């Protein structure tokens, strides 16, 4: 998986898990809502500084935006 797609998926998953809108995340991370939208679609390749701002806004450590999400077991899918 391309790193920009992985980061985008993680940002979306974490943002939604915190019941945060794209606008809310954008405000906290000091970026535009359009940037967040493009990032979540894998259209942006964030800099290290942008990763730091996004992670802080989401309440996670920056490296967590680069990790593959844990696979759900089949027992969790039922």
RABELDA-V184845 format. One record per pair of residues at least 12 apart in sequence whose C-alpha atoms are under 10 Angstrom apart, sorted by the first residue. I is the first residue (numbers start at 1). J is the second residue. If there is no record, write none. Layout:
i: (I/I)
j: (J/J)
This chain:
i: (1/2/3/3/3/3/3/3/3/4/4/4/4/4/4/4/4/4/5/5/5/5/5/5/5/5/6/6/6/6/6/6/6/6/6/7/7/7/7/7/7/7/7/7/7/7/7/7/7/8/8/8/8/8/8/8/8/8/8/8/8/8/9/9/9/9/9/9/9/9/10/10/10/10/10/10/10/11/11/11/11/11/11/11/11/11/11/11/12/12/12/12/12/13/13/13/14/14/14/14/14/14/15/15/15/15/17/18/18/20/21/21/22/22/22/22/22/23/23/24/25/25/25/25/26/26/26/27/28/28/28/28/28/29/29/29/29/29/29/29/29/29/30/30/30/30/31/31/31/36/48/49/50/51/51/51/51/52)
j: (68/42/42/45/46/65/66/67/68/39/40/41/42/43/44/45/46/66/39/40/41/42/43/44/45/66/39/40/41/42/65/66/67/68/69/39/40/41/42/44/45/46/51/63/64/65/66/67/68/36/37/38/39/40/41/42/43/44/45/46/65/66/39/40/41/42/65/66/68/69/40/64/65/66/67/68/69/25/36/39/40/51/54/55/58/64/65/66/36/37/39/40/41/40/65/69/55/58/59/60/64/65/54/57/58/59/58/58/59/58/33/36/34/35/36/37/40/36/37/57/53/54/57/58/53/54/57/57/53/54/56/57/58/50/51/52/53/54/55/56/57/58/50/53/54/57/50/53/54/54/62/62/62/63/64/65/66/65)
